[in-house]
Amino acid sequence: VLVYYNVGINLTATQIATVNSYIAIRGVSLTGATVCYDTAVHGYSAAAFHANCNNKGVTLTIVQYIDELYGGFNDQSWIATPSQSTVYSGGAWLFDSKNTY
């Protein structure tokens, strides 16, 4: 499941290759991935994000700011109930278009 944070995100072939290289290192594939949340479609609302992304499984979030990409991989499903607000993850990670963390 993909999450896009940018109005009209349009990744170049180089940016797609960069993201694919980051996720391939970790054994993740975008094959069959769908977009659960896109600010161009859903706006900037936490309620809309959770309505569309909760309980969908793993997510790859991509944020584009000018020509830079930032994002992260969450190996746990998003949830929004107060009793389950913190979930441990040993497999989540962050990236930007210059480095991986």
C-alpha positions in Angstrom: 0.0 0.0 0.0 1.4 3.4 -0.9 0.8 6.7 0.8 1.6 9.9 -1.1 2.0 13.3 0.6 2.2 15.9 -2.1 -0.3 17.5 -4.4 0.3 16.1 -7.8 3.2 13.9 -7.0 4.9 12.8 -10.2 8.0 10.7 -9.8 10.7 10.6 -12.4 12.2 7.3 -13.6 15.3 8.1 -11.6 13.3 8.7 -8.4 11.3 5.5 -8.9 14.6 3.6 -9.4 15.9 5.2 -6.2 12.9 4.2 -4.2 12.9 0.7 -5.7 16.6 0.3 -4.8 15.9 1.2 -1.2 13.0 -1.2 -0.8 14.7 -4.1 -2.7 17.6 -4.0 -0.2 15.0 -4.9 2.5 13.2 -7.5 0.4 10.1 -5.4 -0.2 8.3 -5.2 -3.6 5.8 -2.7 -4.9 4.2 -5.4 -7.1 0.5 -5.2 -6.6 0.7 -2.1 -4.4 -2.2 0.3 -4.4 -2.5 3.9 -3.2 -4.5 4.2 0.0 -4.0 7.9 0.5 -3.0 10.8 -1.7 -3.2 14.4 -0.6 -4.1 15.4 -4.1 -7.2 13.2 -3.8 -8.0 13.1 0.0 -6.6 16.4 1.2 -4.5 16.9 4.4 -6.7 15.2 7.0 -5.7 12.7 9.6 -9.2 11.4 9.6 -9.1 10.8 5.8 -5.6 9.2 6.1 -6.8 6.7 8.8 -10.1 6.1 7.0 -8.2 5.0 3.9 -5.0 3.4 5.4 -6.0 1.7 8.6 -5.7 -2.1 8.7 -4.3 -2.2 5.1 -1.0 -4.0 6.0 2.4 -2.7 5.3 2.8 0.8 3.8 5.4 2.8 2.0 5.0 6.5 2.4 6.5 8.8 -0.2 6.8 12.6 0.3 8.0 14.8 -2.4 9.3 18.3 -1.6 10.5 20.2 -4.7 12.9 17.7 -6.2 13.7 15.7 -3.1 12.0 12.5 -1.9 11.5 11.5 1.7 9.6 8.6 3.1 9.4 5.5 5.2 8.3 1.9 5.3 5.9 0.7 8.0 5.7 -3.1 8.4 2.7 -2.8 10.7 -0.8 -1.8 9.8 -1.9 1.8 10.7 -4.4 2.0 13.5 -6.2 4.9 15.2 -7.7 3.6 18.4 -6.4 5.1 21.6 -5.8 1.6 23.2 -3.6 0.6 20.2 -1.8 3.9 19.5 1.7 2.4 20.0 2.8 -0.7 18.1 6.3 -2.0 18.2 8.1 -2.5 14.8 11.5 -3.9 14.3 11.2 -3.6 10.5 10.2 0.1 9.9 12.7 2.4 8.2 13.1 5.9 6.7 14.8 7.2 3.6 15.5 10.3 1.6 16.6 10.7 -2.0 20.2 11.0 -0.9 20.6 8.6 2.0 18.8 5.7 3.7 18.5 5.5 7.5 
